[in-house]
Amino acid sequence: MATLVRDVVHPVSHVAFGQHQHCRVRAVRAVTPSEFLSFILASFYSTPEHPQTWFVSSMSVGAATITVAEAAHAHIALP
């Protein structure tokens, strides 16, 4: 069965978390694997006493894919 892309309901660029079939957090553009890994490491393995900087420089992967309607909702914005 083909994936249906629909404005707001199933955004072109999104991040899925966990095993929830319909959990799609809108993203301005595609998230690279290195950006996602850097986000997870910095968010879960950094403390005020031991700050970690695992941020990988962002590589341009193309233009924004978020629509005006999707941008009106909570979403992930990437540099």
PDB file of N, H, CA, C and O in Angstrom:
ATOM      1  N   MET A   1       0.840  -1.179   0.000  1.00  0.00           N
ATOM      2  CA  MET A   1       0.000   0.000   0.000  1.00  0.00           C
ATOM      3  C   MET A   1       0.887   1.244   0.000  1.00  0.00           C
ATOM      4  O   MET A   1       1.808   1.345   0.810  1.00  0.00           O
ATOM      5  N   ALA A   2       0.625   2.171  -0.880  1.00  0.00           N
ATOM      6  H   ALA A   2      -0.124   2.089  -1.539  1.00  0.00           H
ATOM      7  CA  ALA A   2       1.423   3.387  -1.005  1.00  0.00           C
ATOM      8  C   ALA A   2       1.143   4.335   0.161  1.00  0.00           C
ATOM      9  O   ALA A   2       0.028   4.398   0.678  1.00  0.00           O
ATOM     10  N   THR A   3       2.177   5.066   0.558  1.00  0.00           N
ATOM     11  H   THR A   3       3.083   5.015   0.137  1.00  0.00           H
ATOM     12  CA  THR A   3       2.023   6.058   1.614  1.00  0.00           C
ATOM     13  C   THR A   3       1.333   7.281   1.042  1.00  0.00           C
ATOM     14  O   THR A   3       1.719   7.784  -0.013  1.00  0.00           O
ATOM     15  N   LEU A   4       0.326   7.753   1.729  1.00  0.00           N
ATOM     16  H   LEU A   4       0.012   7.344   2.586  1.00  0.00           H
ATOM     17  CA  LEU A   4      -0.422   8.929   1.297  1.00  0.00           C
ATOM     18  C   LEU A   4       0.118  10.162   2.000  1.00  0.00           C
ATOM     19  O   LEU A   4       0.111  10.224   3.230  1.00  0.00           O
ATOM     20  N   VAL A   5       0.584  11.138   1.244  1.00  0.00           N
ATOM     21  H   VAL A   5       0.590  11.088   0.246  1.00  0.00           H
ATOM     22  CA  VAL A   5       1.069  12.398   1.808  1.00  0.00           C
ATOM     23  C   VAL A   5      -0.080  13.397   1.714  1.00  0.00           C
ATOM     24  O   VAL A   5      -0.561  13.718   0.627  1.00  0.00           O
ATOM     25  N   ARG A   6      -0.508  13.880   2.884  1.00  0.00           N
ATOM     26  H   ARG A   6      -0.117  13.619   3.767  1.00  0.00           H
ATOM     27  CA  ARG A   6      -1.579  14.873   2.931  1.00  0.00           C
ATOM     28  C   ARG A   6      -1.152  16.007   3.834  1.00  0.00           C
ATOM     29  O   ARG A   6      -0.537  15.793   4.879  1.00  0.00           O
ATOM     30  N   ASP A   7      -1.486  17.224   3.417  1.00  0.00           N
ATOM     31  H   ASP A   7      -1.985  17.398   2.568  1.00  0.00           H
ATOM     32  CA  ASP A   7      -1.147  18.408   4.189  1.00  0.00           C
ATOM     33  C   ASP A   7      -1.626  18.258   5.626  1.00  0.00           C
ATOM     34  O   ASP A   7      -2.774  17.879   5.857  1.00  0.00           O
ATOM     35  N   VAL A   8      -0.772  18.546   6.583  1.00  0.00           N
ATOM     36  H   VAL A   8       0.161  18.854   6.395  1.00  0.00           H
ATOM     37  CA  VAL A   8      -0.992  18.506   8.034  1.00  0.00           C
ATOM     38  C   VAL A   8      -1.105  17.076   8.558  1.00  0.00           C
ATOM     39  O   VAL A   8      -0.456  16.748   9.552  1.00  0.00           O
ATOM     40  N   VAL A   9      -1.905  16.214   7.928  1.00  0.00           N
ATOM     41  H   VAL A   9      -2.432  16.480   7.121  1.00  0.00           H
ATOM     42  CA  VAL A   9      -2.135  14.852   8.427  1.00  0.00           C
ATOM     43  C   VAL A   9      -0.900  13.973   8.261  1.00  0.00           C
ATOM     44  O   VAL A   9      -0.535  13.254   9.192  1.00  0.00           O
ATOM     45  N   HIS A  10      -0.254  14.011   7.112  1.00  0.00           N
ATOM     46  H   HIS A  10      -0.550  14.595   6.356  1.00  0.00           H
ATOM     47  CA  HIS A  10       0.943  13.212   6.840  1.00  0.00           C
ATOM     48  C   HIS A  10       1.934  14.072   6.059  1.00  0.00           C
ATOM     49  O   HIS A  10       2.012  13.986   4.833  1.00  0.00           O
ATOM     50  N   PRO A  11       2.703  14.913   6.790  1.00  0.00           N
ATOM     51  CA  PRO A  11       3.634  15.831   6.126  1.00  0.00           C
ATOM     52  C   PRO A  11       4.722  15.102   5.345  1.00  0.00           C
ATOM     53  O   PRO A  11       5.094  13.975   5.670  1.00  0.00           O
ATOM     54  N   VAL A  12       5.217  15.763   4.324  1.00  0.00           N
ATOM     55  H   VAL A  12       4.916  16.679   4.061  1.00  0.00           H
ATOM     56  CA  VAL A  12       6.313  15.200   3.533  1.00  0.00           C
ATOM     57  C   VAL A  12       7.522  14.945   4.425  1.00  0.00           C
ATOM     58  O   VAL A  12       8.056  13.836   4.438  1.00  0.00           O
ATOM     59  N   SER A  13       7.961  15.963   5.173  1.00  0.00           N
ATOM     60  H   SER A  13       7.527  16.864   5.163  1.00  0.00           H
ATOM     61  CA  SER A  13       9.097  15.818   6.086  1.00  0.00           C
ATOM     62  C   SER A  13       8.568  15.737   7.510  1.00  0.00           C
ATOM     63  O   SER A  13       7.922  16.660   8.004  1.00  0.00           O
ATOM     64  N   HIS A  14       8.855  14.618   8.154  1.00  0.00           N
ATOM     65  H   HIS A  14       9.380  13.867   7.753  1.00  0.00           H
ATOM     66  CA  HIS A  14       8.415  14.439   9.535  1.00  0.00           C
ATOM     67  C   HIS A  14       9.356  13.500  10.266  1.00  0.00           C
ATOM     68  O   HIS A  14      10.131  12.772   9.646  1.00  0.00           O
ATOM     69  N   VAL A  15       9.283  13.523  11.589  1.00  0.00           N
ATOM     70  H   VAL A  15       8.654  14.115  12.093  1.00  0.00           H
ATOM     71  CA  VAL A  15      10.080  12.643  12.429  1.00  0.00           C
ATOM     72  C   VAL A  15       9.094  11.749  13.173  1.00  0.00           C
ATOM     73  O   VAL A  15       8.156  12.242  13.800  1.00  0.00           O
ATOM     74  N   ALA A  16       9.302  10.454  13.106  1.00  0.00           N
ATOM     75  H   ALA A  16      10.064  10.054  12.597  1.00  0.00           H
ATOM     76  CA  ALA A  16       8.429   9.512  13.805  1.00  0.00           C
ATOM     77  C   ALA A  16       9.155   8.990  15.034  1.00  0.00           C
ATOM     78  O   ALA A  16      10.322   8.604  14.955  1.00  0.00           O
ATOM     79  N   PHE A  17       8.468   8.977  16.169  1.00  0.00           N
ATOM     80  H   PHE A  17       7.520   9.290  16.233  1.00  0.00           H
ATOM     81  CA  PHE A  17       9.038   8.490  17.419  1.00  0.00           C
ATOM     82  C   PHE A  17       8.257   7.280  17.900  1.00  0.00           C
ATOM     83  O   PHE A  17       7.027   7.256  17.843  1.00  0.00           O
ATOM     84  N   GLY A  18       8.973   6.291  18.369  1.00  0.00           N
ATOM     85  H   GLY A  18       9.972   6.311  18.415  1.00  0.00           H
ATOM     86  CA  GLY A  18       8.321   5.142  18.983  1.00  0.00           C
ATOM     87  C   GLY A  18       7.584   4.258  18.008  1.00  0.00           C
ATOM     88  O   GLY A  18       7.833   4.276  16.803  1.00  0.00           O
ATOM     89  N   GLN A  19       6.679   3.492  18.555  1.00  0.00           N
ATOM     90  H   GLN A  19       6.477   3.477  19.534  1.00  0.00           H
ATOM     91  CA  GLN A  19       5.958   2.493  17.762  1.00  0.00           C
ATOM     92  C   GLN A  19       4.541   2.935  17.452  1.00  0.00           C
ATOM     93  O   GLN A  19       3.699   2.109  17.100  1.00  0.00           O
ATOM     94  N   HIS A  20       4.267   4.214  17.576  1.00  0.00           N
ATOM     95  H   HIS A  20       4.951   4.885  17.862  1.00  0.00           H
ATOM     96  CA  HIS A  20       2.933   4.723  17.303  1.00  0.00           C
ATOM     97  C   HIS A  20       2.807   5.008  15.812  1.00  0.00           C
ATOM     98  O   HIS A  20       3.533   5.835  15.259  1.00  0.00           O
ATOM     99  N   GLN A  21       1.890   4.321  15.184  1.00  0.00           N
ATOM    100  H   GLN A  21       1.301   3.650  15.633  1.00  0.00           H
ATOM    101  CA  GLN A  21       1.761   4.376  13.731  1.00  0.00           C
ATOM    102  C   GLN A  21       1.529   5.793  13.203  1.00  0.00           C
ATOM    103  O   GLN A  21       2.024   6.139  12.131  1.00  0.00           O
ATOM    104  N   HIS A  22       0.789   6.604  13.935  1.00  0.00           N
ATOM    105  H   HIS A  22       0.387   6.323  14.807  1.00  0.00           H
ATOM    106  CA  HIS A  22       0.428   7.919  13.422  1.00  0.00           C
ATOM    107  C   HIS A  22       1.150   9.061  14.123  1.00  0.00           C
ATOM    108  O   HIS A  22       0.686  10.199  14.067  1.00  0.00           O
ATOM    109  N   CYS A  23       2.275   8.788  14.784  1.00  0.00           N
ATOM    110  H   CYS A  23       2.652   7.863  14.830  1.00  0.00           H
ATOM    111  CA  CYS A  23       3.053   9.828  15.453  1.00  0.00           C
ATOM    112  C   CYS A  23       4.029  10.425  14.440  1.00  0.00           C
ATOM    113  O   CYS A  23       5.084   9.856  14.163  1.00  0.00           O
ATOM    114  N   ARG A  24       3.659  11.573  13.899  1.00  0.00           N
ATOM    115  H   ARG A  24       2.801  12.035  14.124  1.00  0.00           H
ATOM    116  CA  ARG A  24       4.506  12.254  12.924  1.00  0.00           C
ATOM    117  C   ARG A  24       4.681  13.700  13.362  1.00  0.00           C
ATOM    118  O   ARG A  24       3.741  14.493  13.295  1.00  0.00           O
ATOM    119  N   VAL A  25       5.888  14.044  13.811  1.00  0.00           N
ATOM    120  H   VAL A  25       6.651  13.400  13.865  1.00  0.00           H
ATOM    121  CA  VAL A  25       6.182  15.417  14.203  1.00  0.00           C
ATOM    122  C   VAL A  25       6.679  16.133  12.946  1.00  0.00           C
ATOM    123  O   VAL A  25       7.668  15.727  12.337  1.00  0.00           O
ATOM    124  N   ARG A  26       5.991  17.184  12.577  1.00  0.00           N
ATOM    125  H   ARG A  26       5.187  17.514  13.072  1.00  0.00           H
ATOM    126  CA  ARG A  26       6.339  17.914  11.359  1.00  0.00           C
ATOM    127  C   ARG A  26       7.749  18.489  11.446  1.00  0.00           C
ATOM    128  O   ARG A  26       8.188  18.912  12.516  1.00  0.00           O
ATOM    129  N   ALA A  27       8.444  18.501  10.335  1.00  0.00           N
ATOM    130  H   ALA A  27       8.087  18.158   9.467  1.00  0.00           H
ATOM    131  CA  ALA A  27       9.778  19.096  10.262  1.00  0.00           C
ATOM    132  C   ALA A  27       9.815  20.037   9.059  1.00  0.00           C
ATOM    133  O   ALA A  27       9.149  19.806   8.051  1.00  0.00           O
ATOM    134  N   VAL A  28      10.598  21.089   9.184  1.00  0.00           N
ATOM    135  H   VAL A  28      11.139  21.277  10.003  1.00  0.00           H
ATOM    136  CA  VAL A  28      10.703  22.060   8.095  1.00  0.00           C
ATOM    137  C   VAL A  28      11.299  21.410   6.849  1.00  0.00           C
ATOM    138  O   VAL A  28      10.884  21.695   5.725  1.00  0.00           O
ATOM    139  N   ARG A  29      12.263  20.546   7.064  1.00  0.00           N
ATOM    140  H   ARG A  29      12.600  20.315   7.977  1.00  0.00           H
ATOM    141  CA  ARG A  29      12.918  19.841   5.949  1.00  0.00           C
ATOM    142  C   ARG A  29      13.341  18.472   6.440  1.00  0.00           C
ATOM    143  O   ARG A  29      13.139  18.139   7.608  1.00  0.00           O
ATOM    144  N   ALA A  30      13.907  17.700   5.584  1.00  0.00           N
ATOM    145  H   ALA A  30      14.071  17.971   4.635  1.00  0.00           H
ATOM    146  CA  ALA A  30      14.377  16.371   5.958  1.00  0.00           C
ATOM    147  C   ALA A  30      15.461  16.463   7.030  1.00  0.00           C
ATOM    148  O   ALA A  30      16.313  17.350   6.983  1.00  0.00           O
ATOM    149  N   VAL A  31      15.426  15.558   7.978  1.00  0.00           N
ATOM    150  H   VAL A  31      14.734  14.837   8.016  1.00  0.00           H
ATOM    151  CA  VAL A  31      16.427  15.488   9.053  1.00  0.00           C
ATOM    152  C   VAL A  31      17.453  14.426   8.647  1.00  0.00           C
ATOM    153  O   VAL A  31      17.097  13.281   8.367  1.00  0.00           O
ATOM    154  N   THR A  32      18.723  14.818   8.620  1.00  0.00           N
ATOM    155  H   THR A  32      19.012  15.748   8.847  1.00  0.00           H
ATOM    156  CA  THR A  32      19.753  13.847   8.263  1.00  0.00           C
ATOM    157  C   THR A  32      19.995  12.911   9.443  1.00  0.00           C
ATOM    158  O   THR A  32      19.741  13.286  10.588  1.00  0.00           O
ATOM    159  N   PRO A  33      20.481  11.704   9.182  1.00  0.00           N
ATOM    160  CA  PRO A  33      20.795  10.793  10.289  1.00  0.00           C
ATOM    161  C   PRO A  33      21.768  11.403  11.300  1.00  0.00           C
ATOM    162  O   PRO A  33      21.607  11.196  12.502  1.00  0.00           O
ATOM    163  N   SER A  34      22.768  12.146  10.839  1.00  0.00           N
ATOM    164  H   SER A  34      22.899  12.314   9.862  1.00  0.00           H
ATOM    165  CA  SER A  34      23.729  12.744  11.773  1.00  0.00           C
ATOM    166  C   SER A  34      23.082  13.834  12.616  1.00  0.00           C
ATOM    167  O   SER A  34      23.425  13.974  13.790  1.00  0.00           O
ATOM    168  N   GLU A  35      22.161  14.609  12.059  1.00  0.00           N
ATOM    169  H   GLU A  35      21.883  14.496  11.106  1.00  0.00           H
ATOM    170  CA  GLU A  35      21.442  15.617  12.837  1.00  0.00           C
ATOM    171  C   GLU A  35      20.583  14.961  13.907  1.00  0.00           C
ATOM    172  O   GLU A  35      20.546  15.422  15.048  1.00  0.00           O
ATOM    173  N   PHE A  36      19.896  13.893  13.545  1.00  0.00           N
ATOM    174  H   PHE A  36      19.926  13.518  12.618  1.00  0.00           H
ATOM    175  CA  PHE A  36      19.047  13.193  14.502  1.00  0.00           C
ATOM    176  C   PHE A  36      19.887  12.594  15.626  1.00  0.00           C
ATOM    177  O   PHE A  36      19.526  12.714  16.796  1.00  0.00           O
ATOM    178  N   LEU A  37      20.992  11.957  15.289  1.00  0.00           N
ATOM    179  H   LEU A  37      21.286  11.859  14.338  1.00  0.00           H
ATOM    180  CA  LEU A  37      21.875  11.366  16.291  1.00  0.00           C
ATOM    181  C   LEU A  37      22.434  12.444  17.219  1.00  0.00           C
ATOM    182  O   LEU A  37      22.488  12.245  18.433  1.00  0.00           O
ATOM    183  N   SER A  38      22.845  13.568  16.667  1.00  0.00           N
ATOM    184  H   SER A  38      22.801  13.729  15.681  1.00  0.00           H
ATOM    185  CA  SER A  38      23.356  14.666  17.491  1.00  0.00           C
ATOM    186  C   SER A  38      22.293  15.167  18.457  1.00  0.00           C
ATOM    187  O   SER A  38      22.592  15.455  19.616  1.00  0.00           O
ATOM    188  N   PHE A  39      21.053  15.272  17.987  1.00  0.00           N
ATOM    189  H   PHE A  39      20.810  15.037  17.046  1.00  0.00           H
ATOM    190  CA  PHE A  39      19.946  15.707  18.830  1.00  0.00           C
ATOM    191  C   PHE A  39      19.727  14.741  19.987  1.00  0.00           C
ATOM    192  O   PHE A  39      19.580  15.175  21.130  1.00  0.00           O
ATOM    193  N   ILE A  40      19.704  13.453  19.714  1.00  0.00           N
ATOM    194  H   ILE A  40      19.825  13.101  18.786  1.00  0.00           H
ATOM    195  CA  ILE A  40      19.484  12.439  20.757  1.00  0.00           C
ATOM    196  C   ILE A  40      20.624  12.453  21.767  1.00  0.00           C
ATOM    197  O   ILE A  40      20.376  12.462  22.973  1.00  0.00           O
ATOM    198  N   LEU A  41      21.853  12.455  21.302  1.00  0.00           N
ATOM    199  H   LEU A  41      22.054  12.448  20.323  1.00  0.00           H
ATOM    200  CA  LEU A  41      23.001  12.439  22.212  1.00  0.00           C
ATOM    201  C   LEU A  41      23.041  13.689  23.087  1.00  0.00           C
ATOM    202  O   LEU A  41      23.271  13.593  24.293  1.00  0.00           O
ATOM    203  N   ALA A  42      22.822  14.850  22.496  1.00  0.00           N
ATOM    204  H   ALA A  42      22.635  14.928  21.517  1.00  0.00           H
ATOM    205  CA  ALA A  42      22.868  16.090  23.276  1.00  0.00           C
ATOM    206  C   ALA A  42      21.694  16.189  24.240  1.00  0.00           C
ATOM    207  O   ALA A  42      21.836  16.751  25.326  1.00  0.00           O
ATOM    208  N   SER A  43      20.543  15.654  23.865  1.00  0.00           N
ATOM    209  H   SER A  43      20.428  15.197  22.983  1.00  0.00           H
ATOM    210  CA  SER A  43      19.343  15.751  24.703  1.00  0.00           C
ATOM    211  C   SER A  43      19.330  14.776  25.865  1.00  0.00           C
ATOM    212  O   SER A  43      18.813  15.097  26.935  1.00  0.00           O
ATOM    213  N   PHE A  44      19.890  13.589  25.672  1.00  0.00           N
ATOM    214  H   PHE A  44      20.310  13.328  24.802  1.00  0.00           H
ATOM    215  CA  PHE A  44      19.777  12.552  26.691  1.00  0.00           C
ATOM    216  C   PHE A  44      21.089  12.202  27.395  1.00  0.00           C
ATOM    217  O   PHE A  44      21.070  11.541  28.433  1.00  0.00           O
ATOM    218  N   TYR A  45      22.216  12.630  26.852  1.00  0.00           N
ATOM    219  H   TYR A  45      22.232  13.167  26.009  1.00  0.00           H
ATOM    220  CA  TYR A  45      23.504  12.261  27.450  1.00  0.00           C
ATOM    221  C   TYR A  45      24.344  13.470  27.829  1.00  0.00           C
ATOM    222  O   TYR A  45      25.570  13.386  27.884  1.00  0.00           O
ATOM    223  N   SER A  46      23.689  14.591  28.090  1.00  0.00           N
ATOM    224  H   SER A  46      22.692  14.660  28.045  1.00  0.00           H
ATOM    225  CA  SER A  46      24.374  15.802  28.498  1.00  0.00           C
ATOM    226  C   SER A  46      23.761  16.284  29.808  1.00  0.00           C
ATOM    227  O   SER A  46      22.539  16.261  29.962  1.00  0.00           O
ATOM    228  N   THR A  47      24.583  16.716  30.745  1.00  0.00           N
ATOM    229  H   THR A  47      25.575  16.735  30.620  1.00  0.00           H
ATOM    230  CA  THR A  47      24.102  17.242  32.019  1.00  0.00           C
ATOM    231  C   THR A  47      24.741  18.608  32.247  1.00  0.00           C
ATOM    232  O   THR A  47      25.745  18.933  31.614  1.00  0.00           O
ATOM    233  N   PRO A  48      24.167  19.413  33.149  1.00  0.00           N
ATOM    234  CA  PRO A  48      24.790  20.722  33.425  1.00  0.00           C
ATOM    235  C   PRO A  48      26.228  20.585  33.929  1.00  0.00           C
ATOM    236  O   PRO A  48      27.078  21.423  33.632  1.00  0.00           O
ATOM    237  N   GLU A  49      26.492  19.525  34.693  1.00  0.00           N
ATOM    238  H   GLU A  49      25.801  18.844  34.935  1.00  0.00           H
ATOM    239  CA  GLU A  49      27.847  19.315  35.216  1.00  0.00           C
ATOM    240  C   GLU A  49      28.808  18.810  34.147  1.00  0.00           C
ATOM    241  O   GLU A  49      30.009  19.074  34.210  1.00  0.00           O
ATOM    242  N   HIS A  50      28.283  18.091  33.175  1.00  0.00           N
ATOM    243  H   HIS A  50      27.308  17.877  33.124  1.00  0.00           H
ATOM    244  CA  HIS A  50      29.105  17.512  32.112  1.00  0.00           C
ATOM    245  C   HIS A  50      28.454  17.766  30.751  1.00  0.00           C
ATOM    246  O   HIS A  50      27.920  16.848  30.128  1.00  0.00           O
ATOM    247  N   PRO A  51      28.504  19.018  30.298  1.00  0.00           N
ATOM    248  CA  PRO A  51      27.871  19.298  29.003  1.00  0.00           C
ATOM    249  C   PRO A  51      28.608  18.583  27.872  1.00  0.00           C
ATOM    250  O   PRO A  51      29.838  18.534  27.842  1.00  0.00           O
ATOM    251  N   GLN A  52      27.855  18.052  26.978  1.00  0.00           N
ATOM    252  H   GLN A  52      26.856  18.092  27.002  1.00  0.00           H
ATOM    253  CA  GLN A  52      28.427  17.352  25.837  1.00  0.00           C
ATOM    254  C   GLN A  52      28.044  18.095  24.564  1.00  0.00           C
ATOM    255  O   GLN A  52      26.922  18.588  24.441  1.00  0.00           O
ATOM    256  N   THR A  53      28.943  18.172  23.651  1.00  0.00           N
ATOM    257  H   THR A  53      29.854  17.771  23.751  1.00  0.00           H
ATOM    258  CA  THR A  53      28.652  18.797  22.366  1.00  0.00           C
ATOM    259  C   THR A  53      28.948  17.796  21.262  1.00  0.00           C
ATOM    260  O   THR A  53      30.071  17.680  20.772  1.00  0.00           O
ATOM    261  N   TRP A  54      27.916  17.092  20.899  1.00  0.00           N
ATOM    262  H   TRP A  54      27.004  17.186  21.298  1.00  0.00           H
ATOM    263  CA  TRP A  54      28.029  16.101  19.824  1.00  0.00           C
ATOM    264  C   TRP A  54      27.425  16.617  18.538  1.00  0.00           C
ATOM    265  O   TRP A  54      27.130  15.842  17.628  1.00  0.00           O
ATOM    266  N   PHE A  55      27.241  17.916  18.459  1.00  0.00           N
ATOM    267  H   PHE A  55      27.481  18.546  19.198  1.00  0.00           H
ATOM    268  CA  PHE A  55      26.544  18.441  17.308  1.00  0.00           C
ATOM    269  C   PHE A  55      27.386  18.294  16.052  1.00  0.00           C
ATOM    270  O   PHE A  55      28.550  18.695  16.011  1.00  0.00           O
ATOM    271  N   VAL A  56      26.786  17.724  15.051  1.00  0.00           N
ATOM    272  H   VAL A  56      25.841  17.399  15.085  1.00  0.00           H
ATOM    273  CA  VAL A  56      27.442  17.548  13.761  1.00  0.00           C
ATOM    274  C   VAL A  56      26.965  18.681  12.877  1.00  0.00           C
ATOM    275  O   VAL A  56      25.775  18.996  12.858  1.00  0.00           O
ATOM    276  N   SER A  57      27.868  19.287  12.153  1.00  0.00           N
ATOM    277  H   SER A  57      28.834  19.031  12.168  1.00  0.00           H
ATOM    278  CA  SER A  57      27.454  20.398  11.304  1.00  0.00           C
ATOM    279  C   SER A  57      26.396  19.939  10.315  1.00  0.00           C
ATOM    280  O   SER A  57      26.468  18.845   9.756  1.00  0.00           O
ATOM    281  N   SER A  58      25.431  20.791  10.120  1.00  0.00           N
ATOM    282  H   SER A  58      25.372  21.680  10.575  1.00  0.00           H
ATOM    283  CA  SER A  58      24.303  20.467   9.258  1.00  0.00           C
ATOM    284  C   SER A  58      24.710  20.536   7.795  1.00  0.00           C
ATOM    285  O   SER A  58      25.391  21.467   7.364  1.00  0.00           O
ATOM    286  N   MET A  59      24.287  19.547   7.056  1.00  0.00           N
ATOM    287  H   MET A  59      23.734  18.791   7.406  1.00  0.00           H
ATOM    288  CA  MET A  59      24.524  19.546   5.618  1.00  0.00           C
ATOM    289  C   MET A  59      23.209  19.922   4.950  1.00  0.00           C
ATOM    290  O   MET A  59      22.149  19.429   5.336  1.00  0.00           O
ATOM    291  N   SER A  60      23.275  20.770   3.978  1.00  0.00           N
ATOM    292  H   SER A  60      24.136  21.170   3.665  1.00  0.00           H
ATOM    293  CA  SER A  60      22.064  21.168   3.277  1.00  0.00           C
ATOM    294  C   SER A  60      21.511  19.980   2.503  1.00  0.00           C
ATOM    295  O   SER A  60      22.221  19.347   1.721  1.00  0.00           O
ATOM    296  N   VAL A  61      20.250  19.690   2.730  1.00  0.00           N
ATOM    297  H   VAL A  61      19.674  20.204   3.365  1.00  0.00           H
ATOM    298  CA  VAL A  61      19.637  18.559   2.040  1.00  0.00           C
ATOM    299  C   VAL A  61      18.502  19.004   1.139  1.00  0.00           C
ATOM    300  O   VAL A  61      17.732  18.174   0.655  1.00  0.00           O
ATOM    301  N   GLY A  62      18.391  20.278   0.911  1.00  0.00           N
ATOM    302  H   GLY A  62      19.017  20.952   1.303  1.00  0.00           H
ATOM    303  CA  GLY A  62      17.357  20.763   0.023  1.00  0.00           C
ATOM    304  C   GLY A  62      16.478  21.808   0.666  1.00  0.00           C
ATOM    305  O   GLY A  62      16.682  22.218   1.809  1.00  0.00           O
ATOM    306  N   ALA A  63      15.505  22.219  -0.097  1.00  0.00           N
ATOM    307  H   ALA A  63      15.339  21.886  -1.025  1.00  0.00           H
ATOM    308  CA  ALA A  63      14.600  23.278   0.330  1.00  0.00           C
ATOM    309  C   ALA A  63      13.600  22.772   1.354  1.00  0.00           C
ATOM    310  O   ALA A  63      13.392  21.569   1.511  1.00  0.00           O
ATOM    311  N   ALA A  64      12.997  23.706   2.034  1.00  0.00           N
ATOM    312  H   ALA A  64      13.165  24.684   1.906  1.00  0.00           H
ATOM    313  CA  ALA A  64      11.953  23.372   3.005  1.00  0.00           C
ATOM    314  C   ALA A  64      10.779  22.705   2.291  1.00  0.00           C
ATOM    315  O   ALA A  64      10.433  23.064   1.166  1.00  0.00           O
ATOM    316  N   THR A  65      10.182  21.739   2.959  1.00  0.00           N
ATOM    317  H   THR A  65      10.463  21.447   3.873  1.00  0.00           H
ATOM    318  CA  THR A  65       9.034  21.034   2.393  1.00  0.00           C
ATOM    319  C   THR A  65       7.758  21.290   3.182  1.00  0.00           C
ATOM    320  O   THR A  65       6.686  20.829   2.790  1.00  0.00           O
ATOM    321  N   ILE A  66       7.860  22.016   4.284  1.00  0.00           N
ATOM    322  H   ILE A  66       8.731  22.390   4.602  1.00  0.00           H
ATOM    323  CA  ILE A  66       6.697  22.254   5.130  1.00  0.00           C
ATOM    324  C   ILE A  66       5.740  23.224   4.429  1.00  0.00           C
ATOM    325  O   ILE A  66       6.168  24.193   3.802  1.00  0.00           O
ATOM    326  N   THR A  67       4.449  22.946   4.545  1.00  0.00           N
ATOM    327  H   THR A  67       4.102  22.159   5.053  1.00  0.00           H
ATOM    328  CA  THR A  67       3.448  23.811   3.927  1.00  0.00           C
ATOM    329  C   THR A  67       3.039  24.903   4.909  1.00  0.00           C
ATOM    330  O   THR A  67       3.370  24.829   6.093  1.00  0.00           O
ATOM    331  N   VAL A  68       2.334  25.898   4.435  1.00  0.00           N
ATOM    332  H   VAL A  68       2.064  25.959   3.474  1.00  0.00           H
ATOM    333  CA  VAL A  68       1.867  26.992   5.286  1.00  0.00           C
ATOM    334  C   VAL A  68       0.965  26.443   6.395  1.00  0.00           C
ATOM    335  O   VAL A  68       1.080  26.851   7.551  1.00  0.00           O
ATOM    336  N   ALA A  69       0.077  25.525   6.045  1.00  0.00           N
ATOM    337  H   ALA A  69      -0.017  25.194   5.106  1.00  0.00           H
ATOM    338  CA  ALA A  69      -0.831  24.941   7.035  1.00  0.00           C
ATOM    339  C   ALA A  69      -0.068  24.151   8.089  1.00  0.00           C
ATOM    340  O   ALA A  69      -0.405  24.214   9.271  1.00  0.00           O
ATOM    341  N   GLU A  70       0.967  23.400   7.674  1.00  0.00           N
ATOM    342  H   GLU A  70       1.241  23.348   6.714  1.00  0.00           H
ATOM    343  CA  GLU A  70       1.763  22.622   8.623  1.00  0.00           C
ATOM    344  C   GLU A  70       2.581  23.537   9.531  1.00  0.00           C
ATOM    345  O   GLU A  70       2.741  23.254  10.718  1.00  0.00           O
ATOM    346  N   ALA A  71       3.099  24.632   8.977  1.00  0.00           N
ATOM    347  H   ALA A  71       2.969  24.862   8.012  1.00  0.00           H
ATOM    348  CA  ALA A  71       3.909  25.560   9.757  1.00  0.00           C
ATOM    349  C   ALA A  71       3.092  26.254  10.848  1.00  0.00           C
ATOM    350  O   ALA A  71       3.656  26.761  11.818  1.00  0.00           O
ATOM    351  N   ALA A  72       1.779  26.277  10.696  1.00  0.00           N
ATOM    352  H   ALA A  72       1.321  25.865   9.908  1.00  0.00           H
ATOM    353  CA  ALA A  72       0.917  26.880  11.709  1.00  0.00           C
ATOM    354  C   ALA A  72       0.793  25.988  12.942  1.00  0.00           C
ATOM    355  O   ALA A  72       0.323  26.441  13.985  1.00  0.00           O
ATOM    356  N   HIS A  73       1.207  24.734  12.835  1.00  0.00           N
ATOM    357  H   HIS A  73       1.589  24.366  11.987  1.00  0.00           H
ATOM    358  CA  HIS A  73       1.177  23.785  13.953  1.00  0.00           C
ATOM    359  C   HIS A  73       2.589  23.640  14.510  1.00  0.00           C
ATOM    360  O   HIS A  73       3.557  24.081  13.890  1.00  0.00           O
ATOM    361  N   ALA A  74       2.699  23.023  15.674  1.00  0.00           N
ATOM    362  H   ALA A  74       1.913  22.664  16.177  1.00  0.00           H
ATOM    363  CA  ALA A  74       4.021  22.753  16.257  1.00  0.00           C
ATOM    364  C   ALA A  74       4.827  21.907  15.275  1.00  0.00           C
ATOM    365  O   ALA A  74       4.304  20.983  14.653  1.00  0.00           O
ATOM    366  N   HIS A  75       6.110  22.242  15.148  1.00  0.00           N
ATOM    367  H   HIS A  75       6.535  22.993  15.654  1.00  0.00           H
ATOM    368  CA  HIS A  75       6.974  21.500  14.232  1.00  0.00           C
ATOM    369  C   HIS A  75       8.429  21.685  14.642  1.00  0.00           C
ATOM    370  O   HIS A  75       8.753  22.539  15.467  1.00  0.00           O
ATOM    371  N   ILE A  76       9.295  20.874  14.055  1.00  0.00           N
ATOM    372  H   ILE A  76       9.033  20.180  13.385  1.00  0.00           H
ATOM    373  CA  ILE A  76      10.733  20.954  14.292  1.00  0.00           C
ATOM    374  C   ILE A  76      11.340  21.849  13.218  1.00  0.00           C
ATOM    375  O   ILE A  76      11.160  21.615  12.023  1.00  0.00           O
ATOM    376  N   ALA A  77      12.065  22.884  13.662  1.00  0.00           N
ATOM    377  H   ALA A  77      12.212  23.074  14.632  1.00  0.00           H
ATOM    378  CA  ALA A  77      12.731  23.779  12.728  1.00  0.00           C
ATOM    379  C   ALA A  77      14.226  23.498  12.768  1.00  0.00           C
ATOM    380  O   ALA A  77      14.827  23.474  13.842  1.00  0.00           O
ATOM    381  N   LEU A  78      14.818  23.288  11.626  1.00  0.00           N
ATOM    382  H   LEU A  78      14.330  23.307  10.753  1.00  0.00           H
ATOM    383  CA  LEU A  78      16.240  22.989  11.528  1.00  0.00           C
ATOM    384  C   LEU A  78      16.949  24.152  10.841  1.00  0.00           C
ATOM    385  O   LEU A  78      16.376  24.823   9.982  1.00  0.00           O
ATOM    386  N   PRO A  79      18.209  24.384  11.231  1.00  0.00           N
ATOM    387  CA  PRO A  79      18.947  25.484  10.581  1.00  0.00           C
ATOM    388  C   PRO A  79      19.220  25.184   9.123  1.00  0.00           C
ATOM    389  O   PRO A  79      19.828  25.998   8.428  1.00  0.00           O
TER     390      PRO A  79
END
